[in-house]
């Protein structure tokens, strides 16, 4: 059976499409790595926040802190 070829233009189009696909897949990989790093950073920050909350609660009890002024109010638990 004799080997046949697509036209030069068709081959160039196929090669161009494959290159574009490789680039998109590479971009997706980079985005996934950045997403993983961001999720890890978020987890670390959340842990730090929880630790800080515990320290504040030891010193002041249960409070709500105004993020602008630093003033706090005690959290009053309803007695049922």
N, C-alpha and C positions, 0 to 999 in steps of 0.2 A: 504494500500500500504506500502510495506516494505521500510524502509530507506536504501539507499545505499551510499557508500563512495568511494571517489577517493582514489588512493593509497597514502601512506605516502609521497613518493617522489613527486607525483603530487601536493599534498597539500603544501609541503615545497616550491616547485617551485612557486606556486601561491602566497604564503605568501611573498616570497623573491621579486617577481615582484611588489607586492603591496607596500612593504616597500621602494623599489627603487623609485616607483612613488611618494610616499609621500615625500621622500627626495628631489626629483627634484622639486615638487610643492612648498616645503618650500624654496628651493633655489631661485625659481622664485619670491616668495613673498619678500624675503630679497633683491633681485636685484631691484625689483620695488620700495621698500622703499628707497634704496640708490639712485635710479634714481630720485625719487621725491625730495629728499634732495639736490641732485646735481643741479637739475633744479631750485630749490628755491635759492640756493647759487648763481647760474649764474644770476638770475634775480636781486638779491640784488647787486651784483657786477656791473652789467650793469647800474643800477640806480645810483650807486655811481660814475661811470665813466661819466654819463651824467651830474650829478651835478658838477663834477670837470670841465668838459668842459665849462659849463656855467660860472663858476667862472673865469676860464682862459680867456674866451672870454670877460667878463666884464673888466678885467684888461688889456688885450693885443689886443683885437679885434679878428677877425677871423684869426687863425694861424694854421700852421702845425708844430708839434713838432717832432724833431729828437729824437727817443727813446734812442739812444745811447749817444748823446752828450748833449741833452737838448736845443740845438739851435732851433730857430724857424724861420719860414718864414711866411710872411703875405699871406693870400689867396686873390688873386686878382680876383674879379668877372668880367667876360666879360661884356662889355657894348654893347648891341645890338642895 
